[in-house]
Amino acid sequence: MSPHIGIPSWIIGTAYLISPFLVVWMVISILKGEAYSGKTFDKGYFYADGNAPKSIDADK
């Protein structure tokens, strides 16, 4: 779609060639980020975003 709206092909090619490096950088920055919080989906937490569980099954 981008060639039809006037973006030069060299910009499209450059973005395509740079994108794998950006993905690797993002993965490394996430893995080197904060320490593991210990909160899991099984305990009712969603991405460790709160102090209390969002929901938990009563029969567990």
mmCIF file as Biopython writes it, N, C-alpha, C and O atoms, coordinates in Angstrom:
data_model
#
loop_
_atom_site.group_PDB
_atom_site.id
_atom_site.type_symbol
_atom_site.label_atom_id
_atom_site.label_alt_id
_atom_site.label_comp_id
_atom_site.label_asym_id
_atom_site.label_entity_id
_atom_site.label_seq_id
_atom_site.pdbx_PDB_ins_code
_atom_site.Cartn_x
_atom_site.Cartn_y
_atom_site.Cartn_z
_atom_site.occupancy
_atom_site.B_iso_or_equiv
_atom_site.auth_seq_id
_atom_site.auth_asym_id
_atom_site.pdbx_PDB_model_num
ATOM 1   N N  . MET A ? 1  ? 0.820   -1.188  0.000  1.0 0.0 1  A 1 
ATOM 2   C CA . MET A ? 1  ? 0.000   0.000   0.000  1.0 0.0 1  A 1 
ATOM 3   C C  . MET A ? 1  ? 0.867   1.255   0.000  1.0 0.0 1  A 1 
ATOM 4   O O  . MET A ? 1  ? 0.501   2.261   -0.608 1.0 0.0 1  A 1 
ATOM 5   N N  . SER A ? 2  ? 2.010   1.203   0.676  1.0 0.0 2  A 1 
ATOM 6   C CA . SER A ? 2  ? 2.820   2.420   0.805  1.0 0.0 2  A 1 
ATOM 7   C C  . SER A ? 2  ? 3.370   2.960   -0.518 1.0 0.0 2  A 1 
ATOM 8   O O  . SER A ? 2  ? 3.506   4.178   -0.627 1.0 0.0 2  A 1 
ATOM 9   N N  . PRO A ? 3  ? 3.697   2.149   -1.532 1.0 0.0 3  A 1 
ATOM 10  C CA . PRO A ? 3  ? 4.112   2.751   -2.798 1.0 0.0 3  A 1 
ATOM 11  C C  . PRO A ? 3  ? 2.989   3.554   -3.457 1.0 0.0 3  A 1 
ATOM 12  O O  . PRO A ? 3  ? 3.258   4.504   -4.192 1.0 0.0 3  A 1 
ATOM 13  N N  . HIS A ? 4  ? 1.757   3.186   -3.203 1.0 0.0 4  A 1 
ATOM 14  C CA . HIS A ? 4  ? 0.622   3.874   -3.815 1.0 0.0 4  A 1 
ATOM 15  C C  . HIS A ? 4  ? 0.319   5.201   -3.140 1.0 0.0 4  A 1 
ATOM 16  O O  . HIS A ? 4  ? -0.375  6.036   -3.719 1.0 0.0 4  A 1 
ATOM 17  N N  . ILE A ? 5  ? 0.821   5.417   -1.935 1.0 0.0 5  A 1 
ATOM 18  C CA . ILE A ? 5  ? 0.574   6.699   -1.272 1.0 0.0 5  A 1 
ATOM 19  C C  . ILE A ? 5  ? 1.792   7.610   -1.322 1.0 0.0 5  A 1 
ATOM 20  O O  . ILE A ? 5  ? 1.804   8.666   -0.690 1.0 0.0 5  A 1 
ATOM 21  N N  . GLY A ? 6  ? 2.813   7.210   -2.068 1.0 0.0 6  A 1 
ATOM 22  C CA . GLY A ? 6  ? 3.926   8.104   -2.333 1.0 0.0 6  A 1 
ATOM 23  C C  . GLY A ? 6  ? 5.173   7.928   -1.485 1.0 0.0 6  A 1 
ATOM 24  O O  . GLY A ? 6  ? 6.050   8.791   -1.520 1.0 0.0 6  A 1 
ATOM 25  N N  . ILE A ? 7  ? 5.286   6.854   -0.730 1.0 0.0 7  A 1 
ATOM 26  C CA . ILE A ? 7  ? 6.499   6.617   0.052  1.0 0.0 7  A 1 
ATOM 27  C C  . ILE A ? 7  ? 7.551   6.013   -0.875 1.0 0.0 7  A 1 
ATOM 28  O O  . ILE A ? 7  ? 7.276   5.015   -1.541 1.0 0.0 7  A 1 
ATOM 29  N N  . PRO A ? 8  ? 8.748   6.595   -0.931 1.0 0.0 8  A 1 
ATOM 30  C CA . PRO A ? 8  ? 9.785   6.072   -1.828 1.0 0.0 8  A 1 
ATOM 31  C C  . PRO A ? 8  ? 10.183  4.633   -1.477 1.0 0.0 8  A 1 
ATOM 32  O O  . PRO A ? 8  ? 10.147  4.224   -0.317 1.0 0.0 8  A 1 
ATOM 33  N N  . SER A ? 9  ? 10.560  3.890   -2.500 1.0 0.0 9  A 1 
ATOM 34  C CA . SER A ? 9  ? 10.877  2.473   -2.294 1.0 0.0 9  A 1 
ATOM 35  C C  . SER A ? 9  ? 12.127  2.283   -1.436 1.0 0.0 9  A 1 
ATOM 36  O O  . SER A ? 9  ? 12.247  1.250   -0.778 1.0 0.0 9  A 1 
ATOM 37  N N  . TRP A ? 10 ? 13.054  3.225   -1.414 1.0 0.0 10 A 1 
ATOM 38  C CA . TRP A ? 10 ? 14.249  3.059   -0.584 1.0 0.0 10 A 1 
ATOM 39  C C  . TRP A ? 10 ? 13.895  3.150   0.901  1.0 0.0 10 A 1 
ATOM 40  O O  . TRP A ? 10 ? 14.540  2.510   1.732  1.0 0.0 10 A 1 
ATOM 41  N N  . ILE A ? 11 ? 12.880  3.937   1.237  1.0 0.0 11 A 1 
ATOM 42  C CA . ILE A ? 11 ? 12.447  4.018   2.642  1.0 0.0 11 A 1 
ATOM 43  C C  . ILE A ? 11 ? 11.779  2.701   3.048  1.0 0.0 11 A 1 
ATOM 44  O O  . ILE A ? 11 ? 11.996  2.212   4.157  1.0 0.0 11 A 1 
ATOM 45  N N  . ILE A ? 12 ? 10.984  2.138   2.174  1.0 0.0 12 A 1 
ATOM 46  C CA . ILE A ? 12 ? 10.326  0.859   2.455  1.0 0.0 12 A 1 
ATOM 47  C C  . ILE A ? 12 ? 11.375  -0.237  2.639  1.0 0.0 12 A 1 
ATOM 48  O O  . ILE A ? 12 ? 11.282  -1.034  3.572  1.0 0.0 12 A 1 
ATOM 49  N N  . GLY A ? 13 ? 12.373  -0.280  1.753  1.0 0.0 13 A 1 
ATOM 50  C CA . GLY A ? 13 ? 13.437  -1.272  1.855  1.0 0.0 13 A 1 
ATOM 51  C C  . GLY A ? 13 ? 14.268  -1.116  3.110  1.0 0.0 13 A 1 
ATOM 52  O O  . GLY A ? 13 ? 14.629  -2.104  3.750  1.0 0.0 13 A 1 
ATOM 53  N N  . THR A ? 14 ? 14.573  0.127   3.463  1.0 0.0 14 A 1 
ATOM 54  C CA . THR A ? 14 ? 15.348  0.388   4.677  1.0 0.0 14 A 1 
ATOM 55  C C  . THR A ? 14 ? 14.576  -0.049  5.925  1.0 0.0 14 A 1 
ATOM 56  O O  . THR A ? 14 ? 15.149  -0.660  6.827  1.0 0.0 14 A 1 
ATOM 57  N N  . ALA A ? 15 ? 13.296  0.259   5.976  1.0 0.0 15 A 1 
ATOM 58  C CA . ALA A ? 15 ? 12.476  -0.150  7.119  1.0 0.0 15 A 1 
ATOM 59  C C  . ALA A ? 15 ? 12.414  -1.678  7.214  1.0 0.0 15 A 1 
ATOM 60  O O  . ALA A ? 15 ? 12.444  -2.240  8.309  1.0 0.0 15 A 1 
ATOM 61  N N  . TYR A ? 16 ? 12.329  -2.338  6.068  1.0 0.0 16 A 1 
ATOM 62  C CA . TYR A ? 16 ? 12.290  -3.801  6.045  1.0 0.0 16 A 1 
ATOM 63  C C  . TYR A ? 16 ? 13.605  -4.394  6.547  1.0 0.0 16 A 1 
ATOM 64  O O  . TYR A ? 16 ? 13.595  -5.395  7.263  1.0 0.0 16 A 1 
ATOM 65  N N  . LEU A ? 17 ? 14.721  -3.795  6.185  1.0 0.0 17 A 1 
ATOM 66  C CA . LEU A ? 17 ? 16.027  -4.317  6.604  1.0 0.0 17 A 1 
ATOM 67  C C  . LEU A ? 17 ? 16.337  -4.008  8.063  1.0 0.0 17 A 1 
ATOM 68  O O  . LEU A ? 17 ? 17.057  -4.772  8.706  1.0 0.0 17 A 1 
ATOM 69  N N  . ILE A ? 18 ? 15.819  -2.920  8.598  1.0 0.0 18 A 1 
ATOM 70  C CA . ILE A ? 18 ? 16.090  -2.521  9.981  1.0 0.0 18 A 1 
ATOM 71  C C  . ILE A ? 18 ? 15.179  -3.254  10.969 1.0 0.0 18 A 1 
ATOM 72  O O  . ILE A ? 18 ? 15.552  -3.436  12.128 1.0 0.0 18 A 1 
ATOM 73  N N  . SER A ? 19 ? 13.998  -3.675  10.529 1.0 0.0 19 A 1 
ATOM 74  C CA . SER A ? 19 ? 13.012  -4.241  11.449 1.0 0.0 19 A 1 
ATOM 75  C C  . SER A ? 19 ? 13.506  -5.448  12.254 1.0 0.0 19 A 1 
ATOM 76  O O  . SER A ? 19 ? 13.161  -5.528  13.433 1.0 0.0 19 A 1 
ATOM 77  N N  . PRO A ? 20 ? 14.288  -6.395  11.710 1.0 0.0 20 A 1 
ATOM 78  C CA . PRO A ? 20 ? 14.756  -7.503  12.564 1.0 0.0 20 A 1 
ATOM 79  C C  . PRO A ? 20 ? 15.641  -7.033  13.716 1.0 0.0 20 A 1 
ATOM 80  O O  . PRO A ? 20 ? 15.592  -7.600  14.807 1.0 0.0 20 A 1 
ATOM 81  N N  . PHE A ? 21 ? 16.443  -6.009  13.480 1.0 0.0 21 A 1 
ATOM 82  C CA . PHE A ? 21 ? 17.297  -5.488  14.545 1.0 0.0 21 A 1 
ATOM 83  C C  . PHE A ? 21 ? 16.473  -4.812  15.635 1.0 0.0 21 A 1 
ATOM 84  O O  . PHE A ? 21 ? 16.814  -4.895  16.815 1.0 0.0 21 A 1 
ATOM 85  N N  . LEU A ? 22 ? 15.401  -4.151  15.246 1.0 0.0 22 A 1 
ATOM 86  C CA . LEU A ? 22 ? 14.526  -3.533  16.239 1.0 0.0 22 A 1 
ATOM 87  C C  . LEU A ? 22 ? 13.815  -4.581  17.085 1.0 0.0 22 A 1 
ATOM 88  O O  . LEU A ? 22 ? 13.616  -4.380  18.283 1.0 0.0 22 A 1 
ATOM 89  N N  . VAL A ? 23 ? 13.433  -5.689  16.477 1.0 0.0 23 A 1 
ATOM 90  C CA . VAL A ? 23 ? 12.784  -6.769  17.229 1.0 0.0 23 A 1 
ATOM 91  C C  . VAL A ? 23 ? 13.763  -7.388  18.217 1.0 0.0 23 A 1 
ATOM 92  O O  . VAL A ? 23 ? 13.396  -7.655  19.362 1.0 0.0 23 A 1 
ATOM 93  N N  . VAL A ? 24 ? 14.998  -7.621  17.796 1.0 0.0 24 A 1 
ATOM 94  C CA . VAL A ? 24 ? 16.022  -8.172  18.695 1.0 0.0 24 A 1 
ATOM 95  C C  . VAL A ? 24 ? 16.282  -7.205  19.840 1.0 0.0 24 A 1 
ATOM 96  O O  . VAL A ? 24 ? 16.399  -7.630  20.990 1.0 0.0 24 A 1 
ATOM 97  N N  . TRP A ? 25 ? 16.372  -5.917  19.546 1.0 0.0 25 A 1 
ATOM 98  C CA . TRP A ? 25 ? 16.583  -4.913  20.598 1.0 0.0 25 A 1 
ATOM 99  C C  . TRP A ? 25 ? 15.429  -4.926  21.596 1.0 0.0 25 A 1 
ATOM 100 O O  . TRP A ? 25 ? 15.653  -4.824  22.802 1.0 0.0 25 A 1 
ATOM 101 N N  . MET A ? 26 ? 14.186  -5.052  21.101 1.0 0.0 26 A 1 
ATOM 102 C CA . MET A ? 26 ? 13.031  -5.067  21.976 1.0 0.0 26 A 1 
ATOM 103 C C  . MET A ? 26 ? 13.044  -6.296  22.879 1.0 0.0 26 A 1 
ATOM 104 O O  . MET A ? 26 ? 12.744  -6.183  24.068 1.0 0.0 26 A 1 
ATOM 105 N N  . VAL A ? 27 ? 13.385  -7.464  22.343 1.0 0.0 27 A 1 
ATOM 106 C CA . VAL A ? 27 ? 13.435  -8.684  23.147 1.0 0.0 27 A 1 
ATOM 107 C C  . VAL A ? 27 ? 14.501  -8.575  24.222 1.0 0.0 27 A 1 
ATOM 108 O O  . VAL A ? 27 ? 14.259  -8.942  25.372 1.0 0.0 27 A 1 
ATOM 109 N N  . ILE A ? 28 ? 15.677  -8.077  23.866 1.0 0.0 28 A 1 
ATOM 110 C CA . ILE A ? 28 ? 16.761  -7.929  24.846 1.0 0.0 28 A 1 
ATOM 111 C C  . ILE A ? 28 ? 16.376  -6.946  25.937 1.0 0.0 28 A 1 
ATOM 112 O O  . ILE A ? 28 ? 16.645  -7.191  27.113 1.0 0.0 28 A 1 
ATOM 113 N N  . SER A ? 29 ? 15.748  -5.832  25.563 1.0 0.0 29 A 1 
ATOM 114 C CA . SER A ? 29 ? 15.370  -4.838  26.577 1.0 0.0 29 A 1 
ATOM 115 C C  . SER A ? 29 ? 14.295  -5.385  27.510 1.0 0.0 29 A 1 
ATOM 116 O O  . SER A ? 29 ? 14.280  -5.040  28.691 1.0 0.0 29 A 1 
ATOM 117 N N  . ILE A ? 30 ? 13.401  -6.226  27.010 1.0 0.0 30 A 1 
ATOM 118 C CA . ILE A ? 30 ? 12.383  -6.823  27.874 1.0 0.0 30 A 1 
ATOM 119 C C  . ILE A ? 30 ? 13.013  -7.851  28.809 1.0 0.0 30 A 1 
ATOM 120 O O  . ILE A ? 30 ? 12.702  -7.880  29.999 1.0 0.0 30 A 1 
ATOM 121 N N  . LEU A ? 31 ? 13.887  -8.684  28.283 1.0 0.0 31 A 1 
ATOM 122 C CA . LEU A ? 31 ? 14.500  -9.718  29.112 1.0 0.0 31 A 1 
ATOM 123 C C  . LEU A ? 31 ? 15.445  -9.152  30.159 1.0 0.0 31 A 1 
ATOM 124 O O  . LEU A ? 31 ? 15.597  -9.744  31.228 1.0 0.0 31 A 1 
ATOM 125 N N  . LYS A ? 32 ? 16.081  -8.026  29.884 1.0 0.0 32 A 1 
ATOM 126 C CA . LYS A ? 32 ? 16.977  -7.400  30.851 1.0 0.0 32 A 1 
ATOM 127 C C  . LYS A ? 32 ? 16.254  -6.418  31.755 1.0 0.0 32 A 1 
ATOM 128 O O  . LYS A ? 32 ? 16.888  -5.739  32.562 1.0 0.0 32 A 1 
ATOM 129 N N  . GLY A ? 33 ? 14.947  -6.333  31.632 1.0 0.0 33 A 1 
ATOM 130 C CA . GLY A ? 33 ? 14.135  -5.389  32.398 1.0 0.0 33 A 1 
ATOM 131 C C  . GLY A ? 33 ? 14.050  -5.744  33.862 1.0 0.0 33 A 1 
ATOM 132 O O  . GLY A ? 33 ? 14.991  -6.278  34.448 1.0 0.0 33 A 1 
ATOM 133 N N  . GLU A ? 34 ? 12.911  -5.439  34.439 1.0 0.0 34 A 1 
ATOM 134 C CA . GLU A ? 34 ? 12.693  -5.641  35.870 1.0 0.0 34 A 1 
ATOM 135 C C  . GLU A ? 34 ? 12.856  -7.102  36.273 1.0 0.0 34 A 1 
ATOM 136 O O  . GLU A ? 34 ? 12.793  -8.012  35.447 1.0 0.0 34 A 1 
ATOM 137 N N  . ALA A ? 35 ? 13.064  -7.288  37.553 1.0 0.0 35 A 1 
ATOM 138 C CA . ALA A ? 35 ? 13.173  -8.646  38.092 1.0 0.0 35 A 1 
ATOM 139 C C  . ALA A ? 35 ? 11.811  -9.324  38.055 1.0 0.0 35 A 1 
ATOM 140 O O  . ALA A ? 35 ? 10.779  -8.654  38.047 1.0 0.0 35 A 1 
ATOM 141 N N  . TYR A ? 36 ? 11.810  -10.628 38.032 1.0 0.0 36 A 1 
ATOM 142 C CA . TYR A ? 36 ? 10.576  -11.411 38.003 1.0 0.0 36 A 1 
ATOM 143 C C  . TYR A ? 36 ? 9.778   -11.165 39.264 1.0 0.0 36 A 1 
ATOM 144 O O  . TYR A ? 36 ? 10.322  -11.238 40.365 1.0 0.0 36 A 1 
ATOM 145 N N  . SER A ? 37 ? 8.501   -10.875 39.121 1.0 0.0 37 A 1 
ATOM 146 C CA . SER A ? 37 ? 7.669   -10.526 40.276 1.0 0.0 37 A 1 
ATOM 147 C C  . SER A ? 37 ? 7.116   -11.740 41.006 1.0 0.0 37 A 1 
ATOM 148 O O  . SER A ? 37 ? 6.719   -11.621 42.165 1.0 0.0 37 A 1 
ATOM 149 N N  . GLY A ? 38 ? 7.079   -12.905 40.365 1.0 0.0 38 A 1 
ATOM 150 C CA . GLY A ? 38 ? 6.533   -14.091 40.992 1.0 0.0 38 A 1 
ATOM 151 C C  . GLY A ? 38 ? 5.040   -14.238 40.819 1.0 0.0 38 A 1 
ATOM 152 O O  . GLY A ? 38 ? 4.477   -15.266 41.197 1.0 0.0 38 A 1 
ATOM 153 N N  . LYS A ? 39 ? 4.383   -13.237 40.257 1.0 0.0 39 A 1 
ATOM 154 C CA . LYS A ? 39 ? 2.948   -13.300 40.034 1.0 0.0 39 A 1 
ATOM 155 C C  . LYS A ? 39 ? 2.679   -14.033 38.728 1.0 0.0 39 A 1 
ATOM 156 O O  . LYS A ? 39 ? 3.353   -13.802 37.724 1.0 0.0 39 A 1 
ATOM 157 N N  . THR A ? 40 ? 1.685   -14.922 38.752 1.0 0.0 40 A 1 
ATOM 158 C CA . THR A ? 40 ? 1.389   -15.729 37.572 1.0 0.0 40 A 1 
ATOM 159 C C  . THR A ? 40 ? -0.086  -15.616 37.203 1.0 0.0 40 A 1 
ATOM 160 O O  . THR A ? 40 ? -0.905  -15.136 37.986 1.0 0.0 40 A 1 
ATOM 161 N N  . PHE A ? 41 ? -0.404  -16.069 35.991 1.0 0.0 41 A 1 
ATOM 162 C CA . PHE A ? 41 ? -1.790  -16.105 35.560 1.0 0.0 41 A 1 
ATOM 163 C C  . PHE A ? 41 ? -2.583  -17.097 36.400 1.0 0.0 41 A 1 
ATOM 164 O O  . PHE A ? 41 ? -3.769  -16.883 36.654 1.0 0.0 41 A 1 
ATOM 165 N N  . ASP A ? 42 ? -1.938  -18.187 36.837 1.0 0.0 42 A 1 
ATOM 166 C CA . ASP A ? 42 ? -2.625  -19.187 37.656 1.0 0.0 42 A 1 
ATOM 167 C C  . ASP A ? 42 ? -3.106  -18.619 38.975 1.0 0.0 42 A 1 
ATOM 168 O O  . ASP A ? 42 ? -4.114  -19.079 39.511 1.0 0.0 42 A 1 
ATOM 169 N N  . LYS A ? 43 ? -2.420  -17.647 39.500 1.0 0.0 43 A 1 
ATOM 170 C CA . LYS A ? 43 ? -2.809  -17.010 40.759 1.0 0.0 43 A 1 
ATOM 171 C C  . LYS A ? 43 ? -3.799  -15.870 40.543 1.0 0.0 43 A 1 
ATOM 172 O O  . LYS A ? 43 ? -4.226  -15.229 41.504 1.0 0.0 43 A 1 
ATOM 173 N N  . GLY A ? 44 ? -4.167  -15.613 39.289 1.0 0.0 44 A 1 
ATOM 174 C CA . GLY A ? 44 ? -5.168  -14.593 38.997 1.0 0.0 44 A 1 
ATOM 175 C C  . GLY A ? 44 ? -4.605  -13.244 38.613 1.0 0.0 44 A 1 
ATOM 176 O O  . GLY A ? 44 ? -5.368  -12.295 38.431 1.0 0.0 44 A 1 
ATOM 177 N N  . TYR A ? 45 ? -3.326  -13.129 38.487 1.0 0.0 45 A 1 
ATOM 178 C CA . TYR A ? 45 ? -2.713  -11.854 38.127 1.0 0.0 45 A 1 
ATOM 179 C C  . TYR A ? 45 ? -2.595  -11.732 36.616 1.0 0.0 45 A 1 
ATOM 180 O O  . TYR A ? 45 ? -2.363  -12.721 35.921 1.0 0.0 45 A 1 
ATOM 181 N N  . PHE A ? 46 ? -2.755  -10.538 36.121 1.0 0.0 46 A 1 
ATOM 182 C CA . PHE A ? 46 ? -2.626  -10.270 34.699 1.0 0.0 46 A 1 
ATOM 183 C C  . PHE A ? 46 ? -1.478  -9.306  34.494 1.0 0.0 46 A 1 
ATOM 184 O O  . PHE A ? 46 ? -1.621  -8.113  34.765 1.0 0.0 46 A 1 
ATOM 185 N N  . TYR A ? 47 ? -0.347  -9.793  34.025 1.0 0.0 47 A 1 
ATOM 186 C CA . TYR A ? 47 ? 0.861   -9.009  33.788 1.0 0.0 47 A 1 
ATOM 187 C C  . TYR A ? 47 ? 1.358   -8.279  35.035 1.0 0.0 47 A 1 
ATOM 188 O O  . TYR A ? 47 ? 1.942   -7.201  34.923 1.0 0.0 47 A 1 
ATOM 189 N N  . ALA A ? 48 ? 1.140   -8.838  36.196 1.0 0.0 48 A 1 
ATOM 190 C CA . ALA A ? 48 ? 1.627   -8.289  37.471 1.0 0.0 48 A 1 
ATOM 191 C C  . ALA A ? 48 ? 1.251   -6.828  37.628 1.0 0.0 48 A 1 
ATOM 192 O O  . ALA A ? 48 ? 2.068   -6.010  38.050 1.0 0.0 48 A 1 
ATOM 193 N N  . ASP A ? 49 ? -0.003  -6.500  37.283 1.0 0.0 49 A 1 
ATOM 194 C CA . ASP A ? 49 ? -0.391  -5.095  37.269 1.0 0.0 49 A 1 
ATOM 195 C C  . ASP A ? 49 ? -1.189  -4.650  38.482 1.0 0.0 49 A 1 
ATOM 196 O O  . ASP A ? 49 ? -1.818  -3.592  38.438 1.0 0.0 49 A 1 
ATOM 197 N N  . GLY A ? 50 ? -1.185  -5.402  39.540 1.0 0.0 50 A 1 
ATOM 198 C CA . GLY A ? 50 ? -1.916  -4.968  40.716 1.0 0.0 50 A 1 
ATOM 199 C C  . GLY A ? 50 ? -1.494  -5.739  41.944 1.0 0.0 50 A 1 
ATOM 200 O O  . GLY A ? 50 ? -0.789  -6.744  41.853 1.0 0.0 50 A 1 
ATOM 201 N N  . ASN A ? 51 ? -1.932  -5.259  43.101 1.0 0.0 51 A 1 
ATOM 202 C CA . ASN A ? 51 ? -1.580  -5.931  44.354 1.0 0.0 51 A 1 
ATOM 203 C C  . ASN A ? 51 ? -2.489  -7.113  44.647 1.0 0.0 51 A 1 
ATOM 204 O O  . ASN A ? 51 ? -2.070  -8.064  45.307 1.0 0.0 51 A 1 
ATOM 205 N N  . ALA A ? 52 ? -3.729  -7.070  44.167 1.0 0.0 52 A 1 
ATOM 206 C CA . ALA A ? 52 ? -4.683  -8.147  44.431 1.0 0.0 52 A 1 
ATOM 207 C C  . ALA A ? 52 ? -5.003  -8.879  43.136 1.0 0.0 52 A 1 
ATOM 208 O O  . ALA A ? 52 ? -4.976  -8.282  42.060 1.0 0.0 52 A 1 
ATOM 209 N N  . PRO A ? 53 ? -5.304  -10.164 43.235 1.0 0.0 53 A 1 
ATOM 210 C CA . PRO A ? 53 ? -5.687  -10.910 42.037 1.0 0.0 53 A 1 
ATOM 211 C C  . PRO A ? 53 ? -6.956  -10.339 41.411 1.0 0.0 53 A 1 
ATOM 212 O O  . PRO A ? 53 ? -7.846  -9.866  42.118 1.0 0.0 53 A 1 
ATOM 213 N N  . LYS A ? 54 ? -7.034  -10.386 40.095 1.0 0.0 54 A 1 
ATOM 214 C CA . LYS A ? 54 ? -8.214  -9.904  39.384 1.0 0.0 54 A 1 
ATOM 215 C C  . LYS A ? 54 ? -9.359  -10.903 39.506 1.0 0.0 54 A 1 
ATOM 216 O O  . LYS A ? 54 ? -10.510 -10.523 39.724 1.0 0.0 54 A 1 
ATOM 217 N N  . SER A ? 55 ? -9.032  -12.168 39.365 1.0 0.0 55 A 1 
ATOM 218 C CA . SER A ? 55 ? -10.045 -13.213 39.522 1.0 0.0 55 A 1 
ATOM 219 C C  . SER A ? 55 ? -9.315  -14.512 39.836 1.0 0.0 55 A 1 
ATOM 220 O O  . SER A ? 55 ? -8.172  -14.713 39.425 1.0 0.0 55 A 1 
ATOM 221 N N  . ILE A ? 56 ? -9.979  -15.374 40.556 1.0 0.0 56 A 1 
ATOM 222 C CA . ILE A ? 56 ? -9.384  -16.674 40.887 1.0 0.0 56 A 1 
ATOM 223 C C  . ILE A ? 56 ? -10.523 -17.686 41.029 1.0 0.0 56 A 1 
ATOM 224 O O  . ILE A ? 56 ? -11.587 -17.360 41.555 1.0 0.0 56 A 1 
ATOM 225 N N  . ASP A ? 57 ? -10.300 -18.882 40.570 1.0 0.0 57 A 1 
ATOM 226 C CA . ASP A ? 57 ? -11.337 -19.913 40.662 1.0 0.0 57 A 1 
ATOM 227 C C  . ASP A ? 57 ? -11.549 -20.300 42.111 1.0 0.0 57 A 1 
ATOM 228 O O  . ASP A ? 57 ? -10.590 -20.491 42.859 1.0 0.0 57 A 1 
ATOM 229 N N  . ALA A ? 58 ? -12.801 -20.416 42.502 1.0 0.0 58 A 1 
ATOM 230 C CA . ALA A ? 58 ? -13.137 -20.735 43.898 1.0 0.0 58 A 1 
ATOM 231 C C  . ALA A ? 58 ? -12.881 -22.204 44.219 1.0 0.0 58 A 1 
ATOM 232 O O  . ALA A ? 58 ? -12.667 -22.551 45.381 1.0 0.0 58 A 1 
ATOM 233 N N  . ASP A ? 59 ? -12.902 -23.066 43.213 1.0 0.0 59 A 1 
ATOM 234 C CA . ASP A ? 59 ? -12.754 -24.496 43.492 1.0 0.0 59 A 1 
ATOM 235 C C  . ASP A ? 59 ? -11.303 -24.967 43.496 1.0 0.0 59 A 1 
ATOM 236 O O  . ASP A ? 59 ? -11.070 -26.175 43.536 1.0 0.0 59 A 1 
ATOM 237 N N  . LYS A ? 60 ? -10.358 -24.110 43.459 1.0 0.0 60 A 1 
ATOM 238 C CA . LYS A ? 60 ? -8.935  -24.517 43.493 1.0 0.0 60 A 1 
ATOM 239 C C  . LYS A ? 60 ? -8.390  -24.467 44.891 1.0 0.0 60 A 1 
ATOM 240 O O  . LYS A ? 60 ? -7.218  -24.774 45.109 1.0 0.0 60 A 1 
#
